[in-house]
Amino acid sequence: MSEKHRGLGRGAEALGLHELIAGMNSSVNIKAERTPLNPSRTGLVYVSMTRLVPGRYQPRTVFDDDQLLELAASIQSHGVIQPIVVRARDDQRYEIIAGERRWRAAKLANLDQVPVLISSFSDEGAAAVSLIENIQREDLNVVDEAQALHRLSEQFNLTHEALSKWVGKSRSSISNTLRILEADEVVRGAVVDQKLSMGHARALLSLPLVEQVKAAHKIIQSDLSVRSTERLVKRIHQSKSALKVEAEAQPKQPLLDQLRARLKRMIFFKTYRSGAGYLKIHFNDSSDLEAILRRLLNS
């Protein structure tokens, strides 16, 4: 497989996407036609900006404003070098399959038209191209990637093994990426904002959602490493286990109340984490002790 096709799985090959995606990721000499469009036609043509709409399978939810401004400045100077890949809709408009960043930047650059490559895609093909193109750019955040993989899996009933073939990644990589969706929304947001890494998020997954949020705030405030985060999570688990043991070791209050009522004495007790402990009963003299013992034996 050539360098151009690196990262594409056999699913993409089955759809015939290798050549298309390779073309999308390389500069081309645009010789697009500036003629009225027929939605059924295919090929490289110019399209009015108002006739383009974002793709329903766009995995990216965050578009960096600074990067868009930089791209807009480049477009003002050099034009749109790579055409936007689209497919025709029934309403005389075109759905963006790949290149939404270029479209957004072109709007900032006040372009009236942009070059597009009109292709015929099934929903499955459109979803695959949108995801693969963004993954290959390597700046798609892991949460958006996981959500896109999940949508692919749900919509087209794909296993992790099948997903790995579609996008050219190992099954374990797919599974690890999808695990981020198990994290609390606050944790996922911190990963998107690059306040936490995927390693931090993975370490937090074993905690309940509320504990994940508390730990995430501590990690960010203290600038903890992934290794330190793992130790923090371990301490939280140990602390919760100790509290559980101590709670289980505490005598039931109704039983203590019954014992106090029967003996007519103050009773004190102490339990340890191991579950061991002691019970203390005060008495005034030997006859008082004898009365207490008789009550205990008679019970």
Secondary structure, 3 states (H helix, E strand, C coil): CCHHHCCCCHHHHHCCCHHHHHHHCCCCCCCCECCCCCCCCCEEEEEEHHHEECCCCCCCCCCCHHHHHHHHHHHHHHCCCCCEEEEECCCCCEEEEECHHHHHHHHHCCCCEEEEEECCCCHHHHHHHHHHHHHHHCCCCHHHHHHHHHHHHHHHCCCHHHHHHHHCCCHHHHHHHHHHHHCCHHHHHHHHCCCCCHHHHHHHCCCCHHHHHHHHHHHHHHCCCHHHHHHHHHHHHHHHHHHHHHHHHCCCHHHHHHHHHHHCCCEEEEECCCCCEEEEECCCCHHHHHHHHHHHHHC
